[in-house]
């Protein structure tokens, strides 16, 4: 990269930059203290893992044929225009690396997309996030692969769905609300499939990049400010994993506001909600460090995978095979799906410009009204 293209502090005042840089030494001392604490306790914490029967090595599992995989991720964007909002949500699935002897299921990435013009509404992003998540789940359930990696925790869809259902009630005039009311039961049924499936040929793994949870530390009474993934990245040796343990329980009981869906059958909704909530309480987490250059990966699985050594072996074998590139800090198909779909928000201004040209071809008023009304003032996005 040309030095002139690298600008770490674009348009920041020089005085602000100078003061910011003076904090670097103090920040480094705080970081060093954290690393030193882990190093000092590492041996003791490894002994705790051994004694509790939590620590194991992938070599102890019944490994077989390398499974086929895909990774699913999503993104959404809201372009705030003068008169309206341009709202877009998309989900993308990428097939994982395959051995030379394997036939690829998907020559190209699979995707779903939803795009509409909405009136100004502060909570459009909340609705789009749920649409994005629903489409991710739909692709994941219908994928023909042995292992399907989902970006994020397996509890995240439930949280996003509940937040969106609350907002759909408050903003029934939005097309996003109508779409969710029409498809939410379908999304929830697919979600229940992921959480409760006992199939050995289709396993769904939640692989969050970021977590604050501390199931292992709480279980073993470790005193540390680090989350489990941060700790275990320094404690686990390559090839080691922690035996499945239940996910940390939420502070408040799981609840889904299905009031806006009651016209689709109250009794069936109650049963579906109960099925999902029971499964959420039976989710388990595994930490696995495939290689020396990788941090420990947090892998969330349903109860069937947690209790079946062959399914667990299949899941970890897929993670191991898809994590072989030193430059990639997560399974390959998730990395590629994330890299691709995160460009969605950057494409929205171009879509807006093309739409404005189409409008200009048929609009009977003044041409400047079009470009004024379709001027983008602010963008919101998420992945």
N, C-alpha and C positions, 0 to 999 in steps of 0.2 A: 504494500500500500504506500502510495506517495505521501510524504510527510505533510504536504499541503492539504491532503484530503482528510487527515486525521486531526480532528478538532475536539478534544475531550471536554472543553468548556465553551461551547458556542454561545456567543452573545451575552455571556455573564460579565458583570462588571469586574474589572481587575482587582479591586479591593476585596470584593466578596470571594473571589478565587483564592487570593492570598490568605485570607482568614481561614477559609475552608481547609487549605493545605496545612495550616498550623495545627489542625486537629489530628492529622494523620499519626503523629507520634503517640498521642494519648490513646487513640483508637487501637494502635498496634499493641500497646501494653495490655489493654483489656482483652484483646484476642489471645495474646500470649498466656495470660492467666488462665483462660479457658482451656487452651491446649495443654498446659502444664497440669491442670487438675485431672484431665482425662488420662494423661500419661502416668501420673502418680497412682491412679486407681485401676489402671488397665488390668494388671495381673490379678488383683483382688476380684474385680468384676468378672473376669473370665472364669475364675474359680466358682463364683456364684452361679454362673450359667451352667457349668458342668454339674455342680451339686444339685441344681434344680431340674436337671435333665432337659434343659431347654436348648443347649448347644449341640449341633450335629453337623455332619459333613455330607455333601451331595454324594460322595462315594458309597455311603451306607444305603442309598435308595436303589430300588430295582429299576434301573434305567433301561430304556428300550430304543425303538426307532425314533429318530428326531421328529417331533410333531410339526405340522404346518401351522403357521401363525398369521395374524394380521393385527394392526393397531388402529384404533379409532380415536379421533380427536375432533374438536369443533371450535367454531368462532362465531362471533356476532358483532354487528356494528350498527350504530345509529348516527346518521348524518343529519345534524340539525340545520334545516333550511329556514328561510324567512317565513314561509307560509305553512310548511309541513315538515315531517320527518321522513327520511328514507331509511327504512328498517330492513336489515338483512341478517339471516342466520344460516349457517351451513355446518354440515358434518362431513368428514372425510375419512376414508379407510384405506390403508396401505398394506399390501401383502408383505410379509416378512421375508427374510433371506431363506432360500430353499437350497437343499443339497442338489448337486448336478443330476441326480437320478430322479428328483421329484418334478412332477408337472405342476406348473403354476395354475391356480384357480382364476386369478384376475390378471389379465394382461395389462390393465390400466387401473388406476385408483377408482374406488367407488365413492359416490357422494350423494348427498341430498341438500337442497337449498330452498329457502323460503325468503321472498322479497316482496315488500309492499310499501305503499305510501300511507303514512299514518298522520293523524293530527298531532299537534304538540302534546306530549304527555310525559311527565317526569319519570314514570315507571316503565316505559317501553322496554328499556334494557333488561328489566327483571323478567318480562314476558319472553323476550327473545332468548334469554339464557336458558329458559325452560324448553323452548322450542328446539334450540340447539341440542340440548341434552336428550330430548326425546328422539330426535333424529339419529343421534349417536347410538342410542340404545337399540333403535330399530335396525340400523345397519349391523350392529354387533350380534343381535339375535339371529339374523338371517345369514350371517357369514358362514361359509362352508368349512372353515378351518378348525383344526383341533383346539387351538388356543387363541383366544381373542383378548388382546390387551386393551383395557379402557384407561384413558388418561384421567387420573384423579381417583379419589376414594369411592368405594361402592356405596357409601352413604350420601354422596353429594347429590345424585339425582333426586333423592327424596326431599332434601332440603330445598333445592331449586324448584321442584314441582310444587311444594307447599307454599313457598313464597309467591310463585306465579299465580296459583289458584286464588290466593288472597287478593292479589292485584287485579285479576280478571273480574272478580266481583266488584271492585271499585271502578274499573274502567271497561264496562261491557261494550262500549262503542268502538273499541279498537279491533281491527281485524286480527291482531295477534291473540286477543282474548277469545274471539270466535274460533280461531284455529285450535287453540288449546282445548276449549270445551268440546270441539268435535273429535279431537284425536287423543285426549288425555287418557281415556280408558285403555286405548290401544297401547299407549306408551307405558302405562302402569302394568298391563299384562305382560309386556315384554320385559319390563324391569323385574317383575316377580319371577319370570323364567330364569333370568340371570341369577337371582338370589337363591332360588330353591332347586335348581336343576340337579339331578343325580346322574346325568349322562356322563359317560367316560370319554366320549368322542368330541365333546364340546365343553370347554372350560373357559370361564370368563374371569379374568384377573384385573383387579383395580391396582394401578401403579401410580400413586400420586408423587409428583415432583417435590411437593412441599407438605410438611406436616408439623403439627405441634403436639401430637399425641405421645404419651409416655407409658404405654402398657407394660413394657419390659421393666422400665425403671420403677414403676409403681409396684409391680409384682415382686421385685427383688429388693424393694426399699432403698434404692440408690438415691443419694442426695446430689443432684446436679441440676444446673439450669438448662442443660441441653435436652433437646427432644431425643427420642429413641434412635432416629435415623442418624443424627449427628454423633451420638455416642457409639453406636454399633459400627459405624464406618471406621472407627479407630480400634474397635475391640475385635471384630471378626477378622479371621484370616481368609484369604481367597478360597472359595469352595465351601465355606461354612455358612450355615443358616440356623435360624432359631426355630424350634418346633412351634407349630401353630398355637396361638393363645387367643382367647376372645378379645374382640375390640373393646376399647374403653367405652363404658356406658355414658350416654349423654346426661347432662345435668337435669334436663327436662325430658319426660317420656316422649317417644316418637308420636307424632300426630300429623294427620293429613286433613286439610280442610276441603272436603269434597262437596260442600254445599252447592256450588255452581254446577255440579255434575249429577244432581239427584234425579233429574229427568231421565237419566239413562239407567235407572234401576237402583233403588236404595239398598236392597238386600245384597245384591251382587257386589255393589261398591263396598259395603261393610266387610264382606268376606274377602274381597281383594285387598282392602287396606289391612285387615287383620293378618292375612297371609304375608304381606310385605313386612309389616312391623315385626312379626315373629321371626322372620328371616334376618332382619337387621340385627336383632339381639343375638343371633347365632353366627354372625360373621366372625372370621378369625383373621389374624395378621401374622405374616411370616416376614422376617428380614433375611435377605440373602445377598452375600457379596460374591459375585461370580469371579472377579479378577482383581489383581492388586491395584490396577489403575482406576477401579470403580469404587464409588461409595456403596454402602449397604442400600439395597433397594427395598422399599416397603411394598409388600405384595399382599393385597387383601383378597380373601377367597371365601366362598360360601362353606357351609358346614360339611357338605359332601366331600369337597376337596380336602378340607382340614382333617377329616377322619379316615381318608382312604390313602394309604401310602403310595399306591400306584398312580392315583390322580395327582398327588402332591409331587411325585417324582416327574410326571409328565410336565407339570407346570414349571418346576424349577429347571428341567432340562431345556424347555423352550426359552426361558429367560437366559440361561447360560449360552445357548447357541446364538441368540439374537443380540448378545452383548459383547461380541468379540472385537469390536473396533475400539482402540484406545481413545479416540477423539470423541466418542459418543458415550454419554453418561446415563443412558437409559436403553431399553430394548429398541433395536433398530426400527421396527415399523412405527412405534410411537414417536420416535425422534423425527422420522420422515413426515409423518402425518402432521406433527406439530409445526415443523418448518414450512410445510406447504400451506396449511390452513390459516396460519397467523398472518399471511399476506392478504387475507380477505379484506380487512379494514382499509388497507392501502389502495385496493382496487375500487372502493366505493366512489371516490371523487370522479374517476373516469366514467363509471356507470352514470353518475349524475350529469356529466358533461354530454355524454351520448344521448341521454334522455332529453336534455334541453334542446339538442339539435333536432330531434324528432318532433318535439313540441313546436319548435320554430317553423317547421315545414307546413304546419296546418293551422297555427294560431292566427286568429283574425285581428287581434289587438296589436298594440305597439310591441315591437320585438324586444325593446329594453325591459319590458315588464317581465318577460320570461327569465332573463338572466339575473334580474334583481330578485325575483321570487325564488329562484333556484340557487341562489348564492349560498354556499356552505359556511356557516358561522362556527360550528363546533362539532367535533366528532367524539363519540363514545364507543368503546369497543371492549371485547373480552374474549378470552380463550379458555 
